[in-house]
Amino acid sequence: MGADNTGADHRDADGRTVAGKSEPRVHTLGDSLSGTNLERAGDHNQRVTLQAVRAAGAPITRADIADLTGLTAPAIANITKRLLNDGMILKAGRQFGGRGQPATKLVVNPDGAFSIGLNIDRDHIAIVALDFLGNVRARACREVHFAMPDEVVAFFKAEVDKIVADKIIDLERLVGIGIGLPDDLGRVPVANRPDAYQVWSEIDVAALFNEVLPVPVYIENDAAAASIGEMQFGHGLRNRSFIYTIISAGLGGGLVIDGHYYRGADGRSGEIGFLPVKDENGQSQSLEDMVSLYALYDYLRKAGFEVSTPEDLENLPAEAQSRVDAWLDRAANHLFEPFLVMSCAINPEAHFIGGRLPATYIEALCTRLNRKFESYHGRIKTLAPVKRAELAVDAAARGAGILPFNDRYLPIREALMKTS
């Protein structure tokens, strides 16, 4: 054998340090070197097939599924047979006019699986019960600032009890609970935050809800949850790469690249809320201090208009509109450079804005940003249009509710990773 001349030490099988030998190098390529096996490949093909039926938006034949997925006709026949037996898809008539026997058309069964999504934020709690098409079967929302864990759990349990009593969903097909909440919920300093609210950053959130229903609990950053929801049930069905920005009590975001949610090194991709900006007085502020629901509430309050909920924003007196327009102008000015940089760096198909800011405000903000981009079209060949997200309302709650579906049924890179 050749000599090892690295000069480094390494440990032998008994754990002793051996001079002159190097430790086996641990590379950092991670998932890119993760292999798969036949079982995982089969699971992935089933996920892809189910996604093809779901994304079609209309009854689809097995031949069309094969064309979309690149899988063989026999493979599609076997997979769709399993999905029919499992109740995940349904037959929806036949397609006539071709050669041979009329082809059976297939659709997703909305009752094939159910989930519950929960969004916990500094100014509200929202619960949704979703079917497998992402439709909201039940919804409950409470506008409450800085709700403590026991209050959130009590509200969740009461609403779940109603869902169960009214038989809104089939509990035997409930696959999980998804929870979306801001990172560092209890630590980020915001106005009027009680000291006790820090408990949210110290407790095991999943454990709080494990006792309510005997199903898996999935936890995700609220912006990531909203991005994943948009990817699987919103504009993401037509746009494989996009930026998502959520405007809620704070400001967050996420990235979807080539049909996959991109987490970044620390799970904070697209997180622009903490970028430094200057206010009207030249003082340094974080971007979310200037662009968020709390920022808008404060801006209106300083002009004598008391607001504390999105519903208040939709019922403002006419004289407050000029103040709202001024805030939207300011918000567009602050968002313009971060959006421009992200669009140039990532080259997405679109940039979506969602969250609890009223839809008319989001549309007006998108219009302002797109107008600002127009002056750059001569110098920058491709700039992503800014649009309102399809899942804008209850985006974080609905996105959280999709997390169990994502884990169990939908195509994700992790489903192929043998080592994950």
Stockholm file with secondary structure:
# STOCKHOLM 1.0

chainA/1-420         MGADNTGADHRDADGRTVAGKSEPRVHTLGDSLSGTNLERAGDHNQRVTLQAVRAAGAPITRADIADLTGLTAPAIANITKRLLNDGMILKAGRQFGGRGQPATKLVVNPDGAFSIGLNIDRDHIAIVALDFLGNVRARACREVHFAMPDEVVAFFKAEVDKIVADKIIDLERLVGIGIGLPDDLGRVPVANRPDAYQVWSEIDVAALFNEVLPVPVYIENDAAAASIGEMQFGHGLRNRSFIYTIISAGLGGGLVIDGHYYRGADGRSGEIGFLPVKDENGQSQSLEDMVSLYALYDYLRKAGFEVSTPEDLENLPAEAQSRVDAWLDRAANHLFEPFLVMSCAINPEAHFIGGRLPATYIEALCTRLNRKFESYHGRIKTLAPVKRAELAVDAAARGAGILPFNDRYLPIREALMKTS
#=GR chainA/1-420 SS CCCCCCCCCEECTTSCEETTCCCCCCCSCGGGGCCCCHHHHHHHHHHHHHHHHHHHSSCEEHHHHHHHHCCCHHHHHHHHHHHHHTTSEEEEEEECSSSSSCEEEEEECGGGCEEEEEEECSSEEEEEEEETTCCEEEEEEEECTTCCHHHHHHHHHHHHHHHHHTTCSCGGGEEEEEEEECTTTTTSCCTTCCGGGGGGGTSCHHHHHHTTSSSCEEEEEHHHHHHHHHHHHSGGGTCSSEEEEEESSSEEEEEEETTEEECCTTSCTTCCTTCEEECTTSCEEEHHHHSSHHHHHHHHHTTTCCCCSHHHHTTCCGGGHHHHHHHHHHHHHHHHHHHHHHHHHHCCSEEEEEESSCHHHHHHHHHHHHHHHHTTTTTCSCCCCEEECTTCTTHHHHHHHHHHHHHHTSCCGGGGCTTC
#=GC SS_cons         CCCCCCCCCEECTTSCEETTCCCCCCCSCGGGGCCCCHHHHHHHHHHHHHHHHHHHSSCEEHHHHHHHHCCCHHHHHHHHHHHHHTTSEEEEEEECSSSSSCEEEEEECGGGCEEEEEEECSSEEEEEEEETTCCEEEEEEEECTTCCHHHHHHHHHHHHHHHHHTTCSCGGGEEEEEEEECTTTTTSCCTTCCGGGGGGGTSCHHHHHHTTSSSCEEEEEHHHHHHHHHHHHSGGGTCSSEEEEEESSSEEEEEEETTEEECCTTSCTTCCTTCEEECTTSCEEEHHHHSSHHHHHHHHHTTTCCCCSHHHHTTCCGGGHHHHHHHHHHHHHHHHHHHHHHHHHHCCSEEEEEESSCHHHHHHHHHHHHHHHHTTTTTCSCCCCEEECTTCTTHHHHHHHHHHHHHHTSCCGGGGCTTC
//
